[in-house]
Amino acid sequence: MAMSPSGESSSEDQTEKIVSAFIDHHRYSTLGSLVKGIIHNLNGSLQVLSMHMELLQRMLQGKGDPLDPKVHAKTEQCLRQVDKLKGIIEGLALKAKHDEQDAPQPIHANDLLEECLSLLHHHLFFKHQVQVKKDFSSDLPLLQGAYIDFHIGLLNLIYNAIEAMEETTRRELTLITRPLDRSLQILIADTGCGIDEKTRPFLFTPFFTTKGGKHNGLGLFISKALLAPYGASFDCLSGPGETSFSVTFPIQPVSMRHQ
């Protein structure tokens, strides 16, 4: 155990090691083998269900009599829901594949943000009460790095924006991507409670939160810890009823977390 000149153990070193271990665990715990097994089983069941629904539809149409429009509408509705579930499962499977790839890879920021939003469909508050506005540039340079770092880093910023709107009546989440001079910027804005000047210096401090309850104050800290090694710089602008976090990446990151 490291000792300080006064003979006491270095609590800062120990805290840094604990936080680093926590971040590594967080990176690889987003989609474990158990969840991947569930995805596999669900996909098999959906294939069987889809096959039987299509067979049922053909049997009903093959009786000779005109098919009741209500029956036809119901079978079509069931098939659409099956296709929707297939799409969700394919998205989760793609995320699992990305999570397993720790080596640097090219990443399109727009696709990454779309995937983050798709994974929030289970979040009832977000799904039913938050309006999403997107302004994505079609001319973006590719990011380069471990997909899981960018995914978790940006998803935590989006979660932070959603949580800020829990007690407000106007709930708009805005996502913007744009190329800048030799850099790429991602802006995440919300119409939440805002951030006062006294709070701003502590935004990326671990375990600091003004929300209380289930919020542990690690979301922004983890985002910065994962994205800063890729050269990301962070900026926050806030006023009454509106807050925006911007993350700016150099087109050629100054350092890589995983090489």
CORWONOR-V189808 format. One record per helix or strand of 2 or more residues. SS is the DSSP state (H for helix, E for strand). FROM is the first residue (numbers start at 1). TO is the last residue. Records with the same first field share a line. If there is no record, write none. Layout:
SS: FROM-TO ; FROM-TO
This chain:
H: 11-28 ; 33-61 ; 69-100 ; 109-118 ; 124-129 ; 147-164 ; 197-200 ; 219-230
E: 105-107 ; 131-136 ; 143-145 ; 172-180 ; 183-190 ; 233-239 ; 242-250
